[in-house]
């Protein structure tokens, strides 16, 4: 079982949206980039929502994300996991990121979107009880992971388009 340590949050001071994953997979950890697996659909979906080229370099994608008022992070700060699959996370080993301070430092965030069910379930169990009620609007979006192949790219994109009405333009 491998010890996994997540990435820091990516957030500009004017962020109004937070997208949360569970914790980076092996390809992301190796590349030191969020959603680096070549078959993960996060960047193709987000870039289409933001109307930027999904083949642009990672720093340019991050810049487009932050300029749109979107912050990016994971629920889990660190844990033990045997593979890149969320189902292989040792649930007893989960330590979550410090969301109380994050939301104090990011007071403009009003919407939290979960990239899949593991991120949502982990947040609701370990984090949400410490967040003031009614501060945020929550919504789970379909996972962009290649492991979630039951849903087509177009169907996933259709649900992720909700971001278009909330982003900074």
C-alpha positions in Angstrom: 0.0 0.0 0.0 1.4 3.4 -1.0 1.3 6.6 1.0 -0.3 9.3 -1.1 0.2 13.0 -0.4 -2.0 15.4 -2.3 -1.3 18.7 -4.0 -1.9 22.2 -2.6 -5.0 24.1 -3.6 -5.0 26.2 -6.7 -7.1 29.3 -6.0 -7.0 32.9 -6.9 -8.3 35.5 -4.4 -11.5 36.0 -6.5 -12.4 32.3 -6.8 -16.2 31.7 -6.6 -16.2 28.0 -7.6 -14.3 25.1 -6.0 -13.9 21.8 -7.9 -12.9 19.0 -5.6 -11.5 15.6 -6.6 -10.6 12.8 -4.1 -6.8 12.6 -4.3 -4.4 12.5 -7.3 -3.8 9.3 -9.1 -0.3 7.9 -9.9 0.0 9.7 -13.3 -0.9 13.0 -11.6 1.5 12.4 -8.8 4.3 11.5 -11.2 3.6 14.6 -13.4 2.9 16.8 -10.4 -0.2 18.0 -12.1 -3.9 17.7 -11.4 -5.7 15.3 -13.7 -2.5 14.2 -15.7 -3.7 10.8 -16.7 -4.1 11.0 -20.6 -7.5 9.4 -20.5 -8.9 11.5 -17.7 -11.5 13.8 -19.3 -11.2 16.7 -16.8 -9.0 19.0 -18.9 -10.9 18.3 -22.2 -14.2 19.1 -20.4 -12.9 22.1 -18.5 -11.2 23.5 -21.5 -14.3 23.1 -23.6 -16.3 24.9 -20.9 -13.7 27.7 -20.7 -13.3 27.8 -24.5 -9.5 27.2 -24.4 -7.3 24.7 -26.2 -7.1 21.6 -24.2 -3.6 20.9 -25.7 -2.2 24.1 -24.3 0.5 23.7 -21.6 -0.6 22.9 -18.0 0.3 26.4 -16.7 -1.9 27.9 -19.3 -4.8 25.6 -18.4 -4.4 26.5 -14.7 -4.3 30.2 -15.6 -7.5 29.9 -17.6 -9.1 28.1 -14.7 -8.2 30.7 -12.1 -9.1 33.6 -14.4 -12.5 32.0 -14.7 -12.9 32.1 -10.9 -12.4 28.4 -10.4 -10.3 26.9 -7.6 -9.1 23.3 -7.7 -8.3 21.0 -4.9 -8.8 17.5 -3.5 -10.8 16.5 -0.4 -8.0 14.1 0.9 -4.7 15.6 2.0 -3.1 12.2 2.4 -4.0 8.5 2.7 -2.9 5.0 1.9 -4.0 3.6 -1.4 -2.9 0.4 -3.4 -3.6 1.8 -6.9 -5.0 5.0 -8.6 -8.5 3.8 -8.0 -10.6 5.7 -5.4 -12.0 2.3 -4.4 -8.5 1.3 -3.2 -8.2 4.2 -0.8 -7.8 2.9 2.8 -10.7 4.7 4.3 -9.3 4.6 7.9 -6.1 6.4 6.7 -7.9 9.4 5.2 -6.8 12.8 6.5 -8.6 15.7 4.8 -7.4 19.1 3.8 -8.1 22.0 6.0 -11.3 23.4 4.6 -12.2 25.5 7.5 -9.2 27.8 6.9 -9.4 27.4 3.1 -13.0 28.8 3.1 -11.9 31.6 5.5 -9.1 32.5 3.1 -11.5 32.1 0.1 -14.7 33.9 1.3 -16.1 34.5 -2.2 -16.5 30.7 -2.9 -20.2 30.0 -3.1 -20.3 26.7 -5.1 -18.5 23.4 -4.6 -18.6 20.8 -7.3 -17.4 17.3 -6.7 -15.6 15.4 -9.4 -17.3 12.1 -8.7 -18.9 10.3 -5.8 -15.8 9.5 -3.7 -15.0 13.2 -3.4 -18.5 14.0 -2.4 -18.9 11.2 0.1 -15.6 11.9 1.7 -16.3 15.6 2.0 -19.8 15.1 3.4 -18.5 12.6 6.0 -15.3 14.3 7.1 -15.5 18.0 6.2 -19.1 19.3 5.8 -20.0 18.9 9.5 -17.3 21.6 10.3 -18.6 24.0 7.6 -21.3 26.5 8.6 -24.6 25.4 7.2 -26.0 27.3 4.2 -22.6 28.8 3.4 -22.2 26.9 0.2 -24.1 25.2 -2.6 -22.9 21.6 -3.4 -23.3 19.5 -6.5 -21.8 16.2 -7.6 -20.8 16.1 -11.2 -19.9 12.9 -13.1 -16.4 11.7 -12.5 -13.9 12.5 -15.3 -11.8 9.5 -14.4 -11.1 6.9 -17.0 -12.6 4.4 -14.5 -16.0 6.0 -15.0 -16.4 4.8 -18.6 -20.1 4.0 -18.4 -20.9 7.6 -19.3 -19.9 9.2 -22.6 -17.8 12.3 -22.9 -20.7 14.2 -24.3 -23.0 13.2 -21.4 -20.3 14.2 -18.9 -19.7 17.5 -20.6 -23.4 18.3 -20.7 -23.5 18.0 -16.9 -20.3 19.9 -16.4 -21.7 22.8 -18.5 -23.4 24.1 -15.4 -20.1 25.9 -14.7 -20.6 28.2 -17.7 -23.3 30.2 -15.9 -21.1 30.7 -12.9 -17.6 31.5 -14.3 -16.0 34.9 -14.6 -16.2 36.1 -18.2 
